[in-house]
Amino acid sequence: MGAVTPTRKKGQKTRNAVIAAARKVLLEEGYGHFVYRRVAAAAGVEPGNVQYYFANKRDLLWAVLEPELDNYQQRLEKICQAGQSQRDTVVEMVTFLLADVRLEETLNLWLAIWSMAAHDAEIRAITGRFYTQYVKTLSASLRSAAPGLSARDAEEAAWLITSEFDGLMVVLSMGRPRVEVLEALEGRLVTYLCRMLE
């Protein structure tokens, strides 16, 4: 494998700038502005540069989502490798996921993506691809925490957990529940998951 040339470095830098700009547009302006022209302006490049790296909006959205998927995978693996009891592992997983859905950035990103997916079959397909891989990661983490869990039960549990947290994001977008309510919810989710994994 040869050395990375300055041209390739510059190309990677431009590609990364486009991805960062696309994410920013989604977060700050919503799905209605997720178009090449707007992303290019936010990245400080010509629209043709965006299309050079990403043939369509689906590919651009995947480039925005892939780091999110990597982050979930790394965090869940780290939690599972900590050598804790099954309950402590579940508590840490729920705490991490609950903290994540409470972040305004996470909430805005997914509200924008769900809005696009409702109107665009290609975006719906890429969102489905994300969820399939995310659930696979979560299933593996659940089986690591509870080795006696069958592959099917782990997958069903992962889909249930995903549904719970996505539903929570919708609730949070409508108005912030009191902190006590969220803390009580966290306790209930831990209890629910521990029972599910028995």
C-alpha positions in Angstrom: 0.0 0.0 0.0 1.5 3.4 -1.0 1.7 6.5 1.0 -1.2 8.9 1.3 -0.7 11.6 -1.3 -1.5 15.3 -0.5 -4.4 15.1 -3.1 -6.0 12.1 -1.3 -5.6 13.9 2.1 -7.3 16.9 0.7 -10.0 14.8 -0.8 -10.6 13.1 2.6 -10.6 16.5 4.3 -13.3 17.7 1.9 -15.3 14.6 2.3 -15.2 14.9 6.1 -16.2 18.6 5.9 -19.2 17.6 3.7 -20.3 15.0 6.2 -19.9 17.4 9.2 -21.9 20.1 7.3 -24.6 17.6 6.4 -25.0 16.6 10.0 -25.1 20.2 11.1 -27.8 21.0 8.5 -29.9 18.1 9.7 -29.5 19.1 13.4 -30.0 22.9 13.0 -32.2 23.2 9.9 -34.1 20.0 9.6 -34.8 17.6 6.8 -36.3 20.3 4.5 -32.8 21.8 4.1 -31.0 18.5 3.6 -30.2 19.1 -0.1 -26.8 19.3 -1.9 -27.0 23.0 -2.4 -27.5 23.7 1.4 -24.9 21.1 2.5 -22.4 22.5 0.0 -22.9 26.1 1.3 -22.4 24.9 4.9 -19.3 23.0 4.0 -17.9 25.9 1.9 -17.7 23.8 -1.3 -19.5 23.7 -4.6 -22.6 21.5 -4.9 -20.7 19.4 -7.5 -18.1 18.5 -4.8 -20.9 17.1 -2.6 -22.2 15.0 -5.5 -18.6 13.9 -6.3 -18.3 12.2 -2.9 -22.0 11.2 -2.5 -23.9 10.1 -5.5 -27.3 10.6 -3.8 -28.9 11.8 -0.6 -29.1 8.3 0.7 -25.3 7.8 0.5 -24.8 11.2 2.2 -27.2 10.3 5.0 -25.5 7.0 5.6 -22.1 8.8 5.9 -23.8 10.9 8.6 -25.3 7.9 10.4 -22.3 5.5 10.2 -20.3 7.3 13.0 -23.4 7.2 15.2 -23.6 3.4 14.7 -19.9 3.1 15.4 -20.3 5.1 18.6 -23.2 2.9 19.9 -21.2 -0.3 19.0 -18.0 0.9 20.8 -19.9 2.1 23.9 -22.0 -1.0 24.2 -19.0 -3.3 23.7 -17.1 -1.4 26.4 -20.0 -1.7 28.8 -20.2 -5.5 28.2 -16.4 -6.0 28.6 -16.3 -4.3 32.0 -16.7 -7.6 33.7 -19.7 -6.5 35.8 -22.7 -8.6 37.0 -25.6 -9.0 34.5 -27.7 -6.5 36.4 -24.9 -3.9 36.6 -24.3 -4.3 32.9 -28.0 -3.8 32.1 -28.1 -0.7 34.4 -25.1 0.8 32.6 -26.6 0.1 29.2 -29.9 1.7 30.1 -28.2 4.6 31.7 -26.1 5.2 28.6 -29.1 4.8 26.2 -31.3 7.0 28.3 -28.7 9.7 28.6 -28.2 9.6 24.8 -31.9 10.0 24.0 -32.1 13.0 26.4 -29.4 14.8 24.4 -30.9 17.6 22.3 -28.5 16.7 19.5 -29.7 13.0 19.4 -33.3 14.1 19.5 -32.9 16.7 16.7 -31.0 14.3 14.5 -33.6 11.5 14.7 -36.6 13.8 14.4 -35.1 15.1 11.2 -34.3 11.6 9.9 -37.8 10.3 10.8 -39.3 13.3 9.0 -37.3 12.6 5.8 -38.1 8.8 6.0 -41.8 9.5 6.1 -41.6 11.2 2.7 -38.7 9.5 1.0 -38.4 5.8 0.3 -34.6 5.9 -0.2 -34.2 7.6 3.2 -36.6 5.1 4.7 -34.4 2.3 3.3 -31.2 3.8 4.7 -32.9 4.3 8.1 -33.9 0.7 8.0 -30.3 -0.3 7.3 -29.2 1.7 10.4 -31.8 0.1 12.6 -31.0 -3.4 11.4 -27.3 -2.9 12.2 -28.1 -1.1 15.5 -30.4 -3.9 16.7 -27.7 -6.5 15.7 -25.2 -4.6 17.9 -27.7 -4.3 20.8 -28.6 -8.0 20.5 -25.0 -9.0 20.7 -24.5 -6.8 23.8 -27.6 -8.4 25.4 -26.3 -11.9 24.8 -22.9 -10.9 26.2 -24.7 -9.6 29.3 -26.9 -12.6 29.5 -25.2 -15.6 27.9 -28.2 -17.9 28.4 -30.3 -15.7 26.1 -31.2 -17.2 22.7 -30.3 -15.3 19.6 -34.1 -14.9 18.8 -34.9 -13.6 22.3 -32.0 -11.2 22.2 -33.1 -9.8 18.9 -36.7 -9.4 20.1 -35.5 -7.7 23.3 -33.3 -5.4 21.2 -36.2 -4.4 19.1 -38.3 -3.8 22.2 -35.6 -1.7 23.8 -35.2 0.3 20.6 -38.9 0.9 20.4 -39.0 2.1 24.0 -36.2 4.6 23.5 -37.5 5.8 20.2 -40.9 6.3 21.8 -39.2 8.2 24.6 -37.6 10.5 22.1 -41.0 11.4 20.7 -42.3 12.1 24.2 -39.3 14.3 24.9 -39.8 16.2 21.7 -43.4 17.1 22.9 -42.3 18.4 26.2 -39.7 17.6 28.9 -41.0 15.3 31.6 -39.8 16.1 35.1 -36.4 14.7 36.1 -38.1 12.5 38.7 -40.3 11.0 36.0 -37.2 10.2 33.9 -35.4 8.7 36.9 -38.4 6.6 37.7 -38.5 5.5 34.1 -34.9 4.5 34.2 -35.5 2.3 37.2 -38.5 0.6 35.5 -36.5 0.0 32.4 -33.7 -1.6 34.3 -36.2 -3.9 36.2 -38.0 -4.7 32.9 -34.8 -5.6 31.1 -33.4 -7.7 34.0 -36.6 -9.7 34.0 -36.5 -10.0 30.2 -32.9 -11.4 30.3 -33.6 -13.9 33.1 
